[in-house]
């Protein structure tokens, strides 16, 4: 049997940086074949990969669309209407906080007719 020459391999390189900046990723390292290929088959692996885990990625707040504006809350004079939206995803791991979920705006329905004013007028007319 011919003597088999052991593979001559360089040391492993340092592990690469994780393939992601947050969450789950992979990292790799390599080594080189130093002996000439014609000296025999070399079946050693030249690359290795492994999982790496960095801190969780931030999850930003997500909201639904705004609802329609409500009816004005008074039947005459100045009042307000509101509209709302719901939180779909709560922020986590330093993600952007949720903005407001309720908005108010002024509304004005026709002028209120004052009951007292009406009474006085009638009283004057009756005199």
MDTraj code that builds the backbone (N, CA, C; nanometers):
import mdtraj as md
import numpy as np

residues = "UNK UNK UNK UNK UNK UNK UNK UNK UNK UNK UNK UNK UNK UNK UNK UNK UNK UNK UNK UNK UNK UNK UNK UNK UNK UNK UNK UNK UNK UNK UNK UNK UNK UNK UNK UNK UNK UNK UNK UNK UNK UNK UNK UNK UNK UNK UNK UNK UNK UNK UNK UNK UNK UNK UNK UNK UNK UNK UNK UNK UNK UNK UNK UNK UNK UNK UNK UNK UNK UNK UNK UNK UNK UNK UNK UNK UNK UNK UNK UNK UNK UNK UNK UNK UNK UNK UNK UNK UNK UNK UNK UNK UNK UNK UNK UNK UNK UNK UNK UNK UNK UNK UNK UNK UNK UNK UNK UNK UNK UNK UNK UNK UNK UNK UNK UNK UNK UNK UNK UNK UNK UNK UNK UNK UNK UNK UNK".split()
xyz = np.array([
    [0.0831, -0.1206, 0.0000],
    [0.0000, 0.0000, 0.0000],
    [0.0863, 0.1252, 0.0000],
    [0.0530, 0.2202, -0.0874],
    [0.1327, 0.3446, -0.0834],
    [0.1054, 0.4207, 0.0465],
    [0.2088, 0.4845, 0.0940],
    [0.1892, 0.5637, 0.2167],
    [0.0959, 0.6802, 0.1868],
    [-0.0024, 0.7016, 0.2739],
    [-0.0863, 0.8197, 0.2547],
    [-0.0254, 0.9338, 0.3344],
    [-0.0120, 1.0451, 0.2675],
    [0.0469, 1.1618, 0.3333],
    [-0.0651, 1.2358, 0.4049],
    [-0.0478, 1.2661, 0.5335],
    [-0.1559, 1.3379, 0.6023],
    [-0.1752, 1.4766, 0.5414],
    [-0.2985, 1.5208, 0.5475],
    [-0.3293, 1.6555, 0.4974],
    [-0.2494, 1.7576, 0.5757],
    [-0.1985, 1.8536, 0.5052],
    [-0.1357, 1.9666, 0.5726],
    [-0.2354, 2.0818, 0.5663],
    [-0.2803, 2.1259, 0.6820],
    [-0.3847, 2.2285, 0.6862],
    [-0.3383, 2.3477, 0.7669],
    [-0.3806, 2.4632, 0.7249],
    [-0.3521, 2.5830, 0.8050],
    [-0.4414, 2.5797, 0.9295],
    [-0.4069, 2.6577, 1.0319],
    [-0.4979, 2.6646, 1.1472],
    [-0.6317, 2.7271, 1.1037],
    [-0.7351, 2.7005, 1.1822],
    [-0.8650, 2.7633, 1.1546],
    [-0.8517, 2.9156, 1.1680],
    [-0.9223, 2.9852, 1.0831],
    [-0.9288, 3.1314, 1.0985],
    [-1.0144, 3.1644, 1.2213],
    [-1.0128, 3.2906, 1.2604],
    [-1.1066, 3.3351, 1.3642],
    [-1.2485, 3.3181, 1.3106],
    [-1.3454, 3.3027, 1.4010],
    [-1.4853, 3.2995, 1.3567],
    [-1.5217, 3.4353, 1.2966],
    [-1.6000, 3.4330, 1.1905],
    [-1.6465, 3.5590, 1.1303],
    [-1.7446, 3.6265, 1.2258],
    [-1.7775, 3.7523, 1.1982],
    [-1.8851, 3.8170, 1.2729],
    [-2.0147, 3.7433, 1.2430],
    [-2.1081, 3.7556, 1.3324],
    [-2.2396, 3.6958, 1.3100],
    [-2.2996, 3.7600, 1.1847],
    [-2.3760, 3.6837, 1.1083],
    [-2.4301, 3.7324, 0.9794],
    [-2.5422, 3.8351, 0.9964],
    [-2.5863, 3.8564, 1.1198],
    [-2.6932, 3.9533, 1.1445],
    [-2.6454, 4.0521, 1.2509],
    [-2.7136, 4.1663, 1.2638],
    [-2.6766, 4.2632, 1.3673],
    [-2.7631, 4.2463, 1.4918],
    [-2.8697, 4.1660, 1.4803],
    [-2.9516, 4.1331, 1.5974],
    [-3.0260, 4.0038, 1.5666],
    [-3.0634, 3.9320, 1.6718],
    [-3.1377, 3.8072, 1.6505],
    [-3.0472, 3.6897, 1.6157],
    [-3.1034, 3.5901, 1.5434],
    [-3.0323, 3.4650, 1.5134],
    [-2.9622, 3.4744, 1.3783],
    [-2.8370, 3.4289, 1.3743],
    [-2.7629, 3.4289, 1.2484],
    [-2.6656, 3.3132, 1.2438],
    [-2.5707, 3.3223, 1.1518],
    [-2.4683, 3.2185, 1.1371],
    [-2.3319, 3.2873, 1.1334],
    [-2.2278, 3.2092, 1.1740],
    [-2.0908, 3.2574, 1.1553],
    [-2.0071, 3.1427, 1.1017],
    [-1.8989, 3.1773, 1.0359],
    [-1.8181, 3.0745, 0.9697],
    [-1.6695, 3.0939, 1.0016],
    [-1.5954, 2.9884, 0.9777],
    [-1.4488, 2.9990, 0.9817],
    [-1.3921, 2.9052, 0.8760],
    [-1.2721, 2.9362, 0.8304],
    [-1.2097, 2.8583, 0.7229],
    [-1.0674, 2.8176, 0.7608],
    [-1.0204, 2.7202, 0.6858],
    [-0.8774, 2.6889, 0.6891],
    [-0.8353, 2.6498, 0.5481],
    [-0.7067, 2.6564, 0.5246],
    [-0.6541, 2.6318, 0.3899],
    [-0.5844, 2.4949, 0.3855],
    [-0.5876, 2.4385, 0.2671],
    [-0.5142, 2.3144, 0.2412],
    [-0.3729, 2.3558, 0.2020],
    [-0.2729, 2.3093, 0.2773],
    [-0.1355, 2.3515, 0.2476],
    [-0.0603, 2.2493, 0.1624],
    [-0.1037, 2.1225, 0.1714],
    [-0.0328, 2.0219, 0.0913],
    [-0.0882, 2.0212, -0.0510],
    [-0.0108, 1.9845, -0.1439],
    [-0.0555, 1.9814, -0.2835],
    [-0.1592, 1.8703, -0.3005],
    [-0.2616, 1.8987, -0.3763],
    [-0.3715, 1.8039, -0.3924],
    [-0.3247, 1.6713, -0.4532],
    [-0.2237, 1.6794, -0.5430],
    [-0.1816, 1.5556, -0.6105],
    [-0.1142, 1.4560, -0.5161],
    [-0.0831, 1.4979, -0.3942],
    [-0.0221, 1.4049, -0.2987],
    [-0.1245, 1.3141, -0.2314],
    [-0.2482, 1.3194, -0.2781],
    [-0.3479, 1.2309, -0.2186],
    [-0.4736, 1.3079, -0.1841],
    [-0.5770, 1.2306, -0.1645],
    [-0.7056, 1.2933, -0.1336],
    [-0.7034, 1.3488, 0.0068],
    [-0.7608, 1.4656, 0.0201],
    [-0.7705, 1.5256, 0.1525],
    [-0.9180, 1.5535, 0.1778],
    [-0.9786, 1.4825, 0.2687],
    [-1.1228, 1.4950, 0.2916],
    [-1.1581, 1.5823, 0.4121],
    [-1.0560, 1.6481, 0.4661],
    [-1.0850, 1.7327, 0.5822],
    [-1.1741, 1.8494, 0.5400],
    [-1.2615, 1.8907, 0.6322],
    [-1.3464, 2.0049, 0.5960],
    [-1.2654, 2.1343, 0.6045],
    [-1.2922, 2.2233, 0.5110],
    [-1.2184, 2.3489, 0.5037],
    [-1.3026, 2.4670, 0.5512],
    [-1.4308, 2.4410, 0.5783],
    [-1.5151, 2.5494, 0.6307],
    [-1.6089, 2.4924, 0.7356],
    [-1.6313, 2.5674, 0.8389],
    [-1.7303, 2.5298, 0.9400],
    [-1.8255, 2.6465, 0.9603],
    [-1.9499, 2.6128, 0.9911],
    [-2.0502, 2.7165, 1.0197],
    [-2.1192, 2.6796, 1.1495],
    [-2.1592, 2.7797, 1.2233],
    [-2.2376, 2.7551, 1.3442],
    [-2.3345, 2.8702, 1.3658],
    [-2.4370, 2.8417, 1.4464],
    [-2.5363, 2.9455, 1.4756],
    [-2.4776, 3.0463, 1.5735],
    [-2.5234, 3.1701, 1.5619],
    [-2.4867, 3.2715, 1.6607],
    [-2.6131, 3.3494, 1.6961],
    [-2.6153, 3.4031, 1.8163],
    [-2.7359, 3.4711, 1.8653],
    [-2.6939, 3.6049, 1.9235],
    [-2.7499, 3.7116, 1.8698],
    [-2.7247, 3.8451, 1.9241],
    [-2.8510, 3.8909, 1.9964],
    [-2.8433, 4.0024, 2.0704],
    [-2.9651, 4.0469, 2.1395],
    [-3.0821, 4.0584, 2.0416],
    [-3.2024, 4.0366, 2.0944],
    [-3.3231, 4.0390, 2.0104],
    [-3.3332, 4.1694, 1.9325],
    [-3.3849, 4.1614, 1.8111],
    [-3.4062, 4.2811, 1.7302],
    [-3.5209, 4.3623, 1.7900],
    [-3.5101, 4.4972, 1.7837],
    [-3.6212, 4.5773, 1.8356],
    [-3.7483, 4.5532, 1.7546],
    [-3.8611, 4.5494, 1.8241],
    [-3.9915, 4.5374, 1.7577],
    [-4.0627, 4.6699, 1.7795],
    [-4.0942, 4.7384, 1.6699],
    [-4.1570, 4.8701, 1.6787],
    [-4.3078, 4.8563, 1.6967],
    [-4.3650, 4.9577, 1.7601],
    [-4.5104, 4.9619, 1.7771],
    [-4.5772, 4.9623, 1.6401],
    [-4.6871, 4.8881, 1.6276],
    [-4.7684, 4.8941, 1.5048],
    [-4.9116, 4.9200, 1.5433],
    [-4.9753, 5.0108, 1.4690],
    [-5.1128, 5.0532, 1.4990],
    [-5.2038, 5.0239, 1.3814],
    [-5.3331, 5.0118, 1.4110],
    [-5.4321, 5.0011, 1.3039],
    [-5.4536, 5.1401, 1.2440],
    [-5.5313, 5.1483, 1.1380],
    [-5.5693, 5.2780, 1.0814],
    [-5.6622, 5.3497, 1.1791],
    [-5.6727, 5.4819, 1.1649],
    [-5.7670, 5.5588, 1.2470],
    [-5.9102, 5.5175, 1.2122],
    [-5.9960, 5.5179, 1.3165],
    [-6.1392, 5.4964, 1.2927],
    [-6.1974, 5.6229, 1.2291],
    [-6.3235, 5.6167, 1.1892],
    [-6.3944, 5.7374, 1.1454],
    [-6.4120, 5.8293, 1.2664],
    [-6.4278, 5.9589, 1.2425],
    [-6.4586, 6.0509, 1.3527],
    [-6.5966, 6.0164, 1.4075],
    [-6.6111, 6.0264, 1.5410],
    [-6.7410, 6.0015, 1.6046],
    [-6.8357, 6.1169, 1.5710],
    [-6.9628, 6.0978, 1.6048],
    [-7.0582, 6.2086, 1.5958],
    [-7.0151, 6.3152, 1.6965],
    [-7.0567, 6.4406, 1.6721],
    [-7.0316, 6.5464, 1.7698],
    [-7.1077, 6.5089, 1.8981],
    [-7.0456, 6.5334, 2.0140],
    [-7.1074, 6.4873, 2.1386],
    [-7.2147, 6.5827, 2.1934],
    [-7.2483, 6.6864, 2.1190],
    [-7.3593, 6.7743, 2.1597],
    [-7.4538, 6.7891, 2.0419],
    [-7.5779, 6.8223, 2.0706],
    [-7.6737, 6.8389, 1.9607],
    [-7.6796, 6.9843, 1.9164],
    [-7.6247, 7.0770, 1.9977],
    [-7.6125, 7.2165, 1.9549],
    [-7.4946, 7.2790, 2.0287],
    [-7.4405, 7.3845, 1.9709],
    [-7.3273, 7.4529, 2.0340],
    [-7.1968, 7.3783, 2.0132],
    [-7.0978, 7.4133, 2.0951],
    [-6.9631, 7.3562, 2.0790],
    [-6.9534, 7.2202, 2.1461],
    [-6.8860, 7.1293, 2.0814],
    [-6.8638, 6.9964, 2.1386],
    [-6.7329, 6.9408, 2.0863],
    [-6.7159, 6.8099, 2.0955],
    [-6.5968, 6.7483, 2.0368],
    [-6.6305, 6.6110, 1.9796],
    [-6.5442, 6.5703, 1.8876],
    [-6.5532, 6.4373, 1.8253],
    [-6.4219, 6.3674, 1.8569],
    [-6.4239, 6.2360, 1.8605],
    [-6.2997, 6.1621, 1.8802],
    [-6.2856, 6.0544, 1.7710],
    [-6.1614, 6.0150, 1.7506],
    [-6.1360, 5.8965, 1.6682],
    [-6.0266, 5.8173, 1.7376],
    [-6.0220, 5.6895, 1.7123],
    [-5.9299, 5.6019, 1.7849],
    [-5.8599, 5.5070, 1.6878],
    [-5.7508, 5.4519, 1.7352],
    [-5.6846, 5.3418, 1.6640],
    [-5.6319, 5.2463, 1.7687],
    [-5.6143, 5.1216, 1.7283],
    [-5.5749, 5.0160, 1.8216],
    [-5.4266, 4.9825, 1.8016],
    [-5.3658, 4.9297, 1.9096],
    [-5.2272, 4.8821, 1.9016],
    [-5.2306, 4.7385, 1.8493],
    [-5.1644, 4.7159, 1.7351],
    [-5.1558, 4.5799, 1.6790],
    [-5.0383, 4.5051, 1.7401],
    [-4.9230, 4.5739, 1.7513],
    [-4.8026, 4.5108, 1.8062],
    [-4.7416, 4.6047, 1.9099],
    [-4.7264, 4.5546, 2.0321],
    [-4.6621, 4.6327, 2.1384],
    [-4.5114, 4.6375, 2.1120],
    [-4.4468, 4.7525, 2.1397],
    [-4.3014, 4.7577, 2.1183],
    [-4.2279, 4.6681, 2.2184],
    [-4.1174, 4.6104, 2.1715],
    [-4.0338, 4.5267, 2.2583],
    [-3.8877, 4.5492, 2.2238],
    [-3.8007, 4.5154, 2.3190],
    [-3.6548, 4.5191, 2.2974],
    [-3.6090, 4.6550, 2.2440],
    [-3.6629, 4.7631, 2.3005],
    [-3.6178, 4.8972, 2.2610],
    [-3.6775, 4.9474, 2.1308],
    [-3.7849, 4.8854, 2.0827],
    [-3.8508, 4.9344, 1.9607],
    [-3.9232, 5.0656, 1.9848],
    [-3.9608, 5.1324, 1.8760],
    [-4.0274, 5.2630, 1.8845],
    [-4.1567, 5.2523, 1.9641],
    [-4.1769, 5.3497, 2.0533],
    [-4.2969, 5.3514, 2.1382],
    [-4.4204, 5.3842, 2.0536],
    [-4.5376, 5.3532, 2.1099],
    [-4.6622, 5.3811, 2.0390],
    [-4.6984, 5.5285, 2.0498],
    [-4.7367, 5.5915, 1.9381],
    [-4.7888, 5.7284, 1.9460],
    [-4.9326, 5.7257, 1.9983],
    [-4.9960, 5.8421, 2.0000],
    [-5.1308, 5.8521, 2.0574],
    [-5.2291, 5.7598, 1.9856],
    [-5.3264, 5.7100, 2.0620],
    [-5.4272, 5.6223, 2.0035],
    [-5.5658, 5.6872, 2.0043],
    [-5.5758, 5.8075, 2.0626],
    [-5.7033, 5.8801, 2.0625],
    [-5.6758, 6.0238, 2.0197],
    [-5.7572, 6.0778, 1.9306],
    [-5.7493, 6.2189, 1.8937],
    [-5.8860, 6.2825, 1.9138],
    [-5.8841, 6.4073, 1.9607],
    [-6.0076, 6.4840, 1.9786],
    [-6.0016, 6.6041, 1.8865],
    [-6.1148, 6.6463, 1.8372],
    [-6.1205, 6.7708, 1.7616],
    [-6.2514, 6.8397, 1.7956],
    [-6.2505, 6.9738, 1.7849],
    [-6.3723, 7.0492, 1.8181],
    [-6.4739, 7.0348, 1.7068],
    [-6.5995, 7.0406, 1.7435],
    [-6.7044, 7.0449, 1.6426],
    [-6.8098, 7.1429, 1.6930],
    [-6.8843, 7.1991, 1.6024],
    [-6.9866, 7.2940, 1.6430],
    [-7.1112, 7.2639, 1.5629],
    [-7.2163, 7.2315, 1.6327],
    [-7.3444, 7.2091, 1.5675],
    [-7.4159, 7.3439, 1.5720],
    [-7.5332, 7.3557, 1.5118],
    [-7.6029, 7.4861, 1.5089],
    [-7.6052, 7.5505, 1.6476],
    [-7.6245, 7.6820, 1.6498],
    [-7.6304, 7.7547, 1.7774],
    [-7.7448, 7.7020, 1.8619],
    [-7.7201, 7.6977, 1.9935],
    [-7.8275, 7.6571, 2.0842],
    [-7.9236, 7.7744, 2.1006],
    [-8.0538, 7.7456, 2.0977],
    [-8.1545, 7.8490, 2.1246],
    [-8.1771, 7.8464, 2.2740],
    [-8.1553, 7.9615, 2.3382],
    [-8.1654, 7.9648, 2.4849],
    [-8.3110, 7.9726, 2.5274],
    [-8.3534, 7.8800, 2.6080],
    [-8.4902, 7.8750, 2.6582],
    [-8.5291, 8.0035, 2.7289],
    [-8.4407, 8.0551, 2.8133],
    [-8.4713, 8.1749, 2.8924],
    [-8.5011, 8.2934, 2.8012],
    [-8.4220, 8.3115, 2.6959],
    [-8.4421, 8.4217, 2.6005],
    [-8.5801, 8.4143, 2.5381],
    [-8.6214, 8.2934, 2.5054],
    [-8.7527, 8.2733, 2.4429],
    [-8.8635, 8.3193, 2.5384],
    [-8.8507, 8.2819, 2.6656],
    [-8.9538, 8.3159, 2.7653],
    [-8.9689, 8.4673, 2.7754],
    [-8.8573, 8.5387, 2.7865],
    [-8.8615, 8.6840, 2.7997],
    [-8.9333, 8.7464, 2.6806],
    [-8.8993, 8.6997, 2.5606],
    [-8.9580, 8.7571, 2.4404],
    [-9.1115, 8.7396, 2.4428],
    [-9.1532, 8.6194, 2.4780],
    [-9.2968, 8.5927, 2.4827],
    [-9.3658, 8.6834, 2.5839],
    [-9.2993, 8.7013, 2.6940],
    [-9.3579, 8.7802, 2.8021],
    [-9.3751, 8.9251, 2.7560],
    [-9.2679, 8.9776, 2.6823],
    [-9.2779, 9.1125, 2.6285],
    [-9.3947, 9.1234, 2.5300],
    [-9.4030, 9.0222, 2.4403],
    [-9.5088, 9.0257, 2.3372],
    [-9.6466, 9.0234, 2.4039],
    [-9.6587, 8.9503, 2.5114],
    [-9.7898, 8.9354, 2.5767],
    [-9.8331, 9.0657, 2.6442],
    [-9.7354, 9.1458, 2.6834],
    [-9.7736, 9.2667, 2.7553],
    [-9.8460, 9.3663, 2.6698],
])
top = md.Topology()
chain = top.add_chain()
for i, resn in enumerate(residues, 1):
    res = top.add_residue(resn, chain, resSeq=i)
    for name in ("N", "CA", "C"):
        top.add_atom(name, md.element.get_by_symbol(name[0]), res)
traj = md.Trajectory(xyz[None], top)
